[in-house]
């Protein structure tokens, strides 16, 4: 079966080059509130609502873009990893890919439903913020695990 929707295999390496620094940058931002001064720049904002300030609509604002860069690196890297072809893209890999995507979607929304029912306040906000990344992360983890598991099963079968 021809997979036209998958990216070329070489993009997977570029994905890892983006994902790892993006992940480390997110950790630095979330846990250590790291924001380098040289990333304080003027950016265009469609909408900006300050907690203790005014609102800006279609305006240029001064903002540190470290957290946005972190998210972009992580998301683009994860997409490149998740949706790049394998060296050997056969029916088994396609089946594992589809099952992993369905599993990641179910798992992600199960966590979201649990959060909607049982988590309130800023905790809910934090789960929603992490939810941006989790479906891709769950997919990559499960796809890699199942792919390696099937390779081990093939080795033992021989």
N, C-alpha and C positions, 0 to 999 in steps of 0.2 A: 504494500500500500504506500503510495507516494504522500509524503507529509510536506505540503507546501507552506504550512503555517509556522514551521519551526525555523529558527535562525541557524546560520552556519555554525559548525562546531567550534571554530577558532574564537568565536565571541564568548565562549564559556570561560576562557582564560582571562579575557578582559573583564568579565563579570566578577571573577574572584579578586582581581586587582582593584575593583571599585567597592565590592561588598565588604571586604575586610577593613579597609580604612574607614568606610562609612560606619561600620559597626563600632569600631574603636572611637570614632568621633562622637557617635551617639552616647556611648558610655561616658566619655569625658564631659559631654554637655549635661546629661541627665544627673550624674552622680557627683560631679565636681564643679558644675556650673561654669565650665571652661568656655570662654568666648574671646578669641584673640582680637586685640584692638584693630589690627589691620583689616579686619573684615567688617568694621563699622563703615558702611557705605550708604550712599543715597540710592534708594530703589523705588520703582514705581509700584504703588499699591492700588489695586482695585478697591479694596476696603480695608481699613485699619481701625480697630476699636480698642483704645487703651482702657485698661481697667480703671485707673484713676485719672483719666484725661478725656480728651475729646475724640471725635470720630473724624476720619479722613476718608473721602470717597474720591477715587481717581486722582490721587495726589502722589507727589514724591515725598518720601519720608526717609529719615536717617534710621538705619537699622543694622544690627549685626546679623549677618547671613550664615553664621557657622552652623546653626541647627538646620537651616534649609539645605545647605550643602551636604550635611551629614545624611539627611533623609533622601536627597536625590541620589547620592552615591550608593546608599544601601538599596533603594528600590530599583534603580537601573541595573546595578550589579546583580541583584536577585533575579530580575526578569531575564537578564542575559544568561545566567546559570540555569534557571528553570526551563527556559524555552529554546535552548540551543540543542541541536541534534547531537546524539551520541556518535562516536566513531562508527559503530555498527548500529544502525537504527532499523531493527527488525520488528516483527510482529509482537514478540515478547516484550521488547522495550516499549512499544506503543501501548500495549495492554497495561504494563506497570505504570507508565506515564498517566494514562487515563484514570486508573484506579487510585493513584496517588493524588491526583487533582481532585477527584470526587471525595476521597477520604479527608484531604486537607480542608475542603469546603465544609463538609459536615462537622469536623472537629472545631474549626474556626467559629462556625455559627453556634455550635453547642456552648462554647465558652462565652460567646456574645449573649446568648439567651440566659445563661447562668448569671452573667454580670447584670443584665437588665433587671432580673428578678431579685438578686441578693446584694448588689453593690450600689452604694449611694454616694453622693457628694463628689469630692475631688477624686476619690478612688475610682468612680465610674469614668471620670474624665481620663485618668491615666490608663485604664484598660482600653478605652476607645483610642487613645493615642497609640498604644502598642498594637492595637488591632489593625492599624495601617500596614504593619509589617508581617503579621503572623501567618496569613494565608500563604504567602510566598515562602516563608521560613518553614512552615509545616510541610509544604509540598516538597521543598528541596530535601529536607531531612528524610521524609518517608520515601521519596523516589530513590535517593541514594542508598538508603538502607535496603529497600526491596531489590534494587538492582544488584547490590553486593550479595545479598542473600541468594538470589537466583544464580549468580556466578559460582558461589560456594556449592550450591546444590548440583550444578552441572559438573564441577570438578569431582565431587564425591560420586556422582553417577558414573563417571568414566573410570 
